[in-house]
Structure formats: structure tokens, C-alpha cells
Amino acid sequence: MVLMVASATVSAQEYPTKPVILAVPFAAGGPADTLARNLAQVMGQQLKQQMVIENVAGAGGTVAANRVAKAKPDGYSLLIAHIGMATAPALYRKLPFNPLTDFEYIGQVADVPMTLIAKTGLPPDNLTELIAYVKKNKDKLNLGNAGLGAASHLCGLLFTSRIQSEITTIPYNGTAPAMAALMGGQIDLMCDQTTNTTTQIKAGRVKVYGTTTKTRIPSLSMVPTLAEQGLKDFDVSVWYGIYAPKGTPKSVLDKLVAALQASVQDAQFKSRMVELGALAVTKDKATPESLAKHLKAEIEKWGPIIKKAGIYAD
């Protein structure tokens, strides 16, 4: 027994001695994947070991989360997840893991604003015109998203709720196919993260009606917020955090936290986030305590909204 404990201690002290897997709950090419790959590059440098992205899409991100929750707690299987970790308990009747008890928290990574966009041929030129157009043509329009429980789904749900007009919703298996459908004119509207929309907006491939933040985004300074156009209190940002399986040694977690904190302060990473329309968190948010507190608050915030809408997944 003494030898086993000693061996585990040495192993934790030497961590990491092999590539670290960072599971992304969504398909490659989407906003979560984009953010994860940028983080993995700089965080891997901090750990002096490669971080390998593994896209594990399915069931609104719960497949990846469950896989990491059940993985060996040795620091080599990590999860980067967004707001979906807070909405899953209300969305899924039989969630195979508990976000509050089945993970060790490493810290928050970045906050990503969202944008309300449309296919280029949609007639309205501003939010006021769009709302009137939706109310008049709601039976002819559709709103795409990246799947049940995705950030784009939640943002779209909040938008239609605020303007009190239901629109046919079309879920896709990931953000990339949803964006392709929007640019191809198969769907009319979508609410999605700046990490996926900023490039398309600047290239004129989609039409933008506003951002979901209280103030304008530096990378999209020409785009007004939905709030300043009259849609009050519409403040939605997608936050990302890093998780490890419950029981991961503290010495390993400490190294991961230190690497994350150094990463979110890295000039190149911060600059890349700004280019994508995102914002790297401050050092005090890249902590286990901050992520735990924020996750609990978000579960309490979104749970009632989802239940009121009557949205469930088996």
C-alpha cells in the first residue's frame, strides 16, 4: 500500500508525461472547437506537453461531459464546456452525470458574446424592422441552431420569447452545418457566438442585426447591441470552463490551474480572443472556486427559463 501511494505521488509530481486530451463537446469547426484549439496551443506550452483536441459531439455536449466524468482521474482527460453544463440538468430527464458533484473544477476560460444574424437576402435592415417582419411572417420563417441545448438554441429561445413571437426552429448537428445552411439560404435566422460569426459578418456572408452584450464589441464596433436598439436587458454571453474527473489529485489540479491562469494572461491568446470577438477571463476567474460559483449560479438562472419553455430531451 505504501509503495502504491508513493508511486501515485511521484506520478502526480511528474505530471504531465504524455499528451493531455481536451474533449470538446461539439463538432470541429464550431465556436467551442475554435476556442479550444487556441487555448490548447498556449496551455500546452505552459504544461510543456501537447494538448490534443478530441471532438466528442452528441446530445448537446453531454456525451463528452459524461465521458470525462467517467474517465480515469489522472489529469490526462479534461473537458472544455460552455454554458451547456449549466443548462443540461434542466434539459435532460436522465442526465448521466451531475455537473456539481462529478467533476473537479479548473477554472473559467473566456466569455463569448453572441450575435443575431440572418441570411443576406432577408429584407429587414435593422432590429425594429426585423421584429415587425418576424411577427408578420412567423409562419414562413425559420430559426436555425446547433442542436438542443446549444448556446445558439438558448439565445434563439430567449429572442423569440422577448419579442413574443414563435418561429419554426431547425436544429443541426453542430454550429458549422447550421452556419452553412444560413449562408446557403436554407434557414433565415440564427443567434450564434462571435467566435463563429465575426469572420462571416466582416466578409458580408451573413446579415447582422445586433450583438447580445450591454456594450458594443471592439471587434464588431460597427454593430449596435440589441439593447441599444430597444430590446432591453438582452445580455447573453457564453462562458467556457475547464473540468477534470472527480478525484483528480490536487497536485495535478494545481499544475492545470497554474497553466490555465498563465494562458488567459498570455498576450497572444488574449489578442486572438479579441479577434474572434471573445474575451479571455481575468486571472481571478481562472480558478476552481470561481468556476464552481459561476456554474451553480447559472444552473439556478437557466433552470426556470428552460422548464417554463417546456423543453426536454430524453
Salt bridges, closest charged atoms under 4 A:
ASP33 OD1 - ARG37 NE 2.90
GLU54 OE2 - ARG67 NH1 2.55
ASP111 OD2 - LYS285 NZ 3.86
ASP125 OD1 - LYS207 NZ 3.35
ASP188 OD1 - LYS119 NZ 2.86
GLU228 OE2 - ARG216 NH2 2.83
ASP254 OD2 - LYS250 NZ 2.96
GLU275 OE1 - ARG272 NH1 3.04
GLU300 OE2 - LYS296 NZ 2.73
ASP314 OD1 - ARG93 NE 3.53
